[in-house]
Amino acid sequence: MSREHVIEIYQNILDGKVKRFPNNFFAGKEGKTYMKHMTCYLLEERLLIPIDEIPFRVKASILWSHRLKSPALIYGWNYYDVIENAYPGRFKPWEFQQVPHKYWFGEEGRNRAIRAIKHVIENELNIPLEEVPSHVNHHFFKKHNLNGVFNIFGQSPFQAIQAVYPDVFKLWHFANVPLNCWKDEESIQATMDYFLFEQLGFSSYEEALVRVRKQEFFDYQLTGLFQMAFGSRMQRVKEWIRIRMKCKEKQIEEANSCIIISK
């Protein structure tokens, strides 16, 4: 059956001239082709929706209210499947305002979320790996319609990226970290060690005690650490460094003691 004939039948259905589609109209491969013709006609010609605006303007209710739900059920399709049949490979599910029901649910949903984040980073935005922490934040997920994905990872950019690129980044590489992170001593020490020795390039705690400055916490986007762990006071920062110095001295003494005993 030609496209023109298919569209004519569909127009008569929409206009109420005919109550139902012909028997076996959607059977087999041809039926899916008819669905494609009808969907494209509906969106582009009858509703005048530009193709590139489909993800922003088309929801399930639009398709179902124009008599496409019953044929979709024949194939077990959701509304995105109908769109994918009409425009194969053109859109991603997360580009739509409404993702298919339970699309992000369970282990498969988590895997889809990981693939979605990676696709946006690598294929849509071409972000170099080392720049990922500076680009992926709360705004990133909102802008690219990944709010559902963000919820899967507890609305934590770090947890999301940790799932996509396991063990590549540290929590403190990100501008926004959970505030309770700075109540955990292990997180504080790991971040401070990276800050003092990797970012600022100090060779020892002794050097850090003398040279570290308040402004450097702001320069390296560690204001949360400075405020939450140290109460925004450099005196407390230096007290923390002195404690680390004493701990290190004690570790050295214990190590030397073990060496003497072993001899």
N, C-alpha and C positions, 0 to 999 in steps of 0.2 A: 504494500500500500504506500502511495506517495506521501511525502510530508504534507502537501497541500490537503490531501484527503483526511489525514489524521487531524490536522488543525481544524478543518471544517467540522469534523465530528465533535472535537473538544469545544469549539465555539458554541455549537448547538446545545451541548451539555451545560455550559456556563450560562447561556442565555435562557435556559429553561425550556427550550424547544424539544429536547429529548431528555428523558429521565435517567437513562443509564447507558453505559458503554455497551457495545455489541458483545455477545458471548465470545469468550476466549480471546478478547481483544488484546489482553496483556500476556498471552501465553508465549513462553520461550524467549529467544533472543530478539525476535522482532518486537515483542511487547515492550522490552526495555528500550528499544530504539524509539518506539512510539512515546514512551514516557519522556525520553530526552527531548523529542520534538515539542511535546506539550509544555514541558517545564521551561524551555527556552522561549517559547511563544508567550507563555504567561508572564514571565519576568521582563523580557526585553520589549515585547510588542504591546501586550495588554496593559501591564503596569508601568511600562516605560522606565524600568530601573536599569541604569548603566551597569555593565558587567562588573566593573571594578568597585561598584557600591553594593553589590549583592551581600557581602558579609555583614555590612552595617545596617542593611534595611530589610533583610529577609529572615523571618523566624518561622518556626513550624506552623504557627497559626495562619500565616499567609498562604502557605501551600495547602494546608488542610481545608481552609475555607474556600479554596478554589478546586475542590473535588479531586485532590491528588492523594488523599489519605488512603482510601480503599485500595487503589492500585499499588500504593507503596506497601501496604500490609501483605499483599500477595507475595512480595519478595522478602518480607521481613525487614524492610528498610525503615530507618528513622529519617527525619527531614534532611539531615546532612547527606545521607546516602542518595537521596533524590537529587540533591545539588551535585554531588560527585558524579552521578550517572550522566547528568546533563553537561557538566564541565569537568571532565576527568583530569585530575592532577592540577587543576587551576587554583583551588583553595585548600587551606588547612582547617581542620575543625575548630581550632582555637581562635581563628580569625573572626569567627562569628560572635555576635552578641550573646547567642544562646548555643552552648555546646550540647551535643546529644546527651540524653539522660544517662547518668552513671559513667560518663566518658572518663572521668578521672578517678573512678572508684576501684579500690582493691589494688592488687599487685600489678595487674595489667595497666590500670589507670596511672600508677606511679611510673611505670616504664614509658607510657605515653608522655607523661609530664617531662621526664628526662629528655626524651627525643625532641619535644617541643622547644624546651629551653635551648638545647644544643643547636637546633635548626635556626632559631632566631639569632643566636650569637654568631654562628659560623656562616650561615647562608644568607640571611637577610641583612645583618649589620656588619659582617666581616670583622669582628672585633679580635685583635691579636690576643692570644692567650694571656700574656702578662698584663693586659689592660682590663681583663674581665672584672676584677674587684672594683675598679673605679667606675664601671658602666652599669653593673648589675646592682640595682637598689630597688626600693619600693616603687619608684616611678617606672622603672623598666617593666615590671610585671603589669602595672596598670596600663601603660601605653600600648603594650603588645597583646592586650586581652588575655593575660595569663593569671588573672586573679584566682581562678580555681586551682591552678598549679601552685600559686603562692601559698594557699591555705594548706595544701598537702604537706608543705615543708615548714609549717608553723609560722608562716610569714617571716621567715628568716632567709635573707639573701645568701648568707653563708651556707646554711643547710641545703639550700637548693643547688648551689654550685658544687658543694661537696658531693652531692649525688651525681652530678654530671661529670665532674672531674675529680674523682676520689683522691684525697691527700695531696692535691697540687697546691692548695692555698691554706693559709692559717686564718683563724678567726679575725685576728687584728689587721689583716690586709684590707678588710672591708670598713667603709666609713660608718655604717650602722651595724652595731652589734647589740644583742640583748643586754639590758642594763644589769641583770643578775649575773652576767658573765664576770663583772668586776667585783663580785663578792666571793668568787672562787679563787683561792690562793694559787692553785696550779695555773689557772688562766692568767692571773696577774704576773706570776713569775715568768711564764713563757713569753708573754707579751713584752714585759720589761727587758728581758734578756735580748729579745730580737731588736727592740727599740734602741737599747744602749750599745749593743755590740755589732749589730748588722746595719741598722739605719744610721746611727750616729758615729759608728766606727771606733768606739772606745776599746782599749785593749784590756781593761780590767775594771772591777768595781771601784777601785781606788781612784782611777782616772775619772770615772763617771761621777763620783762623789764631788769632785772639784769642778768639773766642767759642765755638767748637765744644767740646762736652763729651762725655765717655765715656758718660754715661747716655743720651744722645740716640741712640746706636746701638742700645741696648736698647729704647728707647721706640718706635723706628720699625722694629723687627724686623730689624735689620741686624747681628745678633750674628755670623752666619757671615762676613760681610765683615770685621768688626772682628777676629775671631779668625784667619781664614785669610789675609787680605791684610796685616794689620798686627800679627799676633802678640799681639793684645789689649793693645797698648801705644799710648797716646796720643802718645808721643814719635815713633813711626813714622808716625802719622797726620799729625802736624804737619810731619814731614820730607817726606812726600808732597805736602802743600799747598805747601811752600816750592819744591819742584821744579816744581810746576805754575805757580807765580808766575813763576819764572825762564823757563820755556818760553813763557809768555804775553808776558813782556817782550821776549824774543827775537823772537817773532812780530811784535810791534808795531814793533820796530826794523827788521826785514826789510821790513815793509810800508811804513814811512816811507822806507826806502832806495829801494824800487822807485818810490815817488812822485817822489822827487828825480831819479832817473835818467830817468824818463819826461818830466820837464820839460826 
